[in-house]
């Protein structure tokens, strides 16, 4: 297995485990006591996705590759702003402040989430662009994988199991992306 495919698998696994772990904290109101910590560990998954996007970008059509890097960048930037930058303040993230009954929360929580949400738009652009570049009906079947995979971040408030199941979709989509090349055809994988 080459480095690109290995990064795709690792990123997909880290994403799936991460959204399920966050789901164990986010599916209650208020959120669980480990919500912020687990989101900080989730940064590893986001770094792996960014490393994958950078690694695979030269092999992808322009729009799809750029949109994939924008997705990874938005997800990582939003996560860092919400869960890491708050450590330099005396405040808590919005959800933790709510759980603790505090009236003031870190402003970066809302802004970080908005930045993270930009990734939902750009992953749709990446998925549609990459599917279109393949000129095959089967490639279009991968678009729902990317959408469901990113929707796992909404499903973590419903159930850890639902988040994990949807999260697998992103992992499968990343593996599919690792097989593409700029010419619009699939890469030959050496045995």
N, C-alpha and C positions, 0 to 999 in steps of 0.2 A: 504494500500500500504506500503510495507516494505521500509527501508532506501535505499537499493540498487536500487530498481525501482524508488524511489523518486529522487535519484541522477541522474539516467539515464534520467528521464523526465526533470529535471531542467537543466542538462548539455545540452541536446538536444535543449531545448527552448533558453537557453542563447547563444548557438552556432548559431542557426538560426537567432535570433534577432541581434546578433553581426555581422555576415557576411552581413546581409542586411544593418545595420547601416554603416559599413565600405564601403559598396557599394555606399552609398549616397555621399561619399567623394572620392572614388577611381575611379569612372567612368568618371572622367574628367582629362584633362591634361593641367595644372598641377593639383595635387590632391587638394581637398577642405581644407579649413583652420582648420577643426576639425579632420583631418585624424589621427594625433598622439593621440589626446585625446580619440577618439573612440577606437583606438587600445589599449589604456591603460585600458579602461573599458572592452574590450574583454578579458583581463587577467582573469576576473571573470569566464567567460565560460571555459577557459582553466584550471583554478583551480578546477572547478566542474568536468571536464572530468578526471583530475588526481585523484581527490577524488573517483570518480566512479571506475576508473581502479584499484586503490588500494583496494577498498572495494570488488570488484567482483573477483579479481585475485585468491583468494583461491578456487573459484568454477570453474575455467576454466582449460582446458588442458594447460600444461606448455608453449608451444611455443606461443599459442594464447594469454595467459595471460601476458606473458613477453612482447610480441610485442605490446599489448595494452598499457602497462605502458610505454614502450619506445616511443610510439606515443605521449601520453599525455605529457611525459617529454620533448620530442623534441619540441613540439608546445609551451609549456610554456617557456622553456629555450630560444627559438628563439624570442618569444614575449618580454620577460624580457630584453634580450640583446639589441634588437632594440629600444624598446620604453621606457624602464625604466632606463637602464644604461646611456643613452644619457643625462639624467637629471643631471648627475654628471659632465658634460662637458660644454664647451661654444659653442658647435656645435649643429646642428640640424640633424634630421634623413635625410636620402638620399632624400626621396620624398619631405619633407618640404624644405630642402636646395634648391632643384631644383625649387620648387614653388617660393621661395624668391630670386632666381637668385644668390645664394651663390656658390662659386666655391669649397668650402671644405665642406664635410659632415661627419657625424659620421661613422667611419669604421664599427661599430657594426651593422649598418643597413644591409649591405650586408651579413655579417657573420650570423647575427640573422636570416635573411631570409633563408640562406642555412641550418641552423640548423632546422628551421621550416619545410623545405622541406624534411628533413629526416623522419618526421612524415608521409609523403605521402607514402613512401616505407614501413614503419613499419605497417601502418594501413592496407595496402594490405596483408602483411604477417599475421597480426592478423585475418583479415576477411577470408582469404583462410584457415588458420589453424582451425579457429573455425567452419567454414562451413564443412570442412573435418571431424572434430570430431563428427559431428552429423549424419553422414552416411545416409543422406537423400537428395534427389534432391531439396526439398523445401528450405533447409538450404543454398544451393548455390545461391538461388535467393536473399539472403541478401548481398552478396558480392558487387553487384552494388550499394546498398544503402550506404555502407561505402565509396566506391570510389566516388560516386556522392557527398556525404556529404562533403568529404574532398576537392573535386574539387570546392566547393563553394568559396574557397579562391581565385581561379583563376577567377571565374565568377563575383566576386565583382567589377572587372574592367570593366565588360560588362554592368551589370545592377543590382541594388539592388534586384529587383524581382527575377531575375534568381539565384542570390546568395542565397536568402531566400528559394526558391523552392528546390535547391540542398541541402541546409543546413538541411532541414527537413529529408533528407535521412540519415544523420548521427544520428539525434535524434531517428529515427525509428530503426536504427541498434543498437544503445546503449540500447534501450528498449529490443530488441531481445536478445542481449548479457546478459542482466540482468536475463534472464530466463534459462540460461545454467548452467550445473554443470560439475565438473571434469570428471565424468564417461562417458561423451559424450552423455548424455541425458538431456532432459529439466527438470528444477526444477519444483516440484509440488508447485503451488501457492495456498496458503490458501485463501478461500473465505472470 
